[in-house]
Amino acid sequence: MIAACLLALRQLGDPAFIGPLAKSFGAALLAFLGLAALSAWAVAGAAGGEGWLAGIAGALGGLLVLVLAVWLFVPVMLALSGLFLDSVAAAVERRFYPQLPPPQGAALMAQIRFNLVFALKTGVVTLAALPLLAFAPPFGAVVLWLVSTVALGHGLFEGVAQRRMPVAEARAERRRREVPVLLIGAIMAALSLVPGLNLLVPVLGTAAMTHLLHRHRTWIG
């Protein structure tokens, strides 16, 4: 597990990672700015739609969404994982596992469906825990970290594994490696709570899970 994370960190400067980093940053920025604008418009409308009170309410609504961006980062990132997962995993394989055969895993639509459904489930659980942020912030942060640990661990590992095996087999492979999967997920979940560093999570997490999948595994094909 430690080796997988260190190898992922070592490759962070790889030119092949720049594109996925830019895509994940741009997509996350657009998603959250869109949410902020929508929230500002809705709150301002509820406050009367015009005047200084509506302006203040709209600004507060937009600010609230930006604050909650940290809370919602993981489900949004998992929903957008198709933008970076394949290219990052391929870059890791080219550098460290050149002996691997070409990937022949789950069908593209099956992978997309898995990403979206998993992200939706994670989003529902995350939103259900949202009141803890207001009423018990320290406990809420711990709950968010635990939810993100499972979501990032399971979501990223199975996403990487599905490049080389069917969905059901990828899930079985994840269960066989549950402890290291969750440990890497815990590290990535901690990073996801830090604004700025959380933008590295998609690439680092995908790279680490790729190493975890391939180390000590013999591929036939």
Summary of the structure (lengths in Angstrom):
residues: 221
radius of gyration: 18.9
end to end distance: 25.9
largest distance: 67.9
contacts: 733
relative contact order: 0.16
helix: 81%
strand: 0%
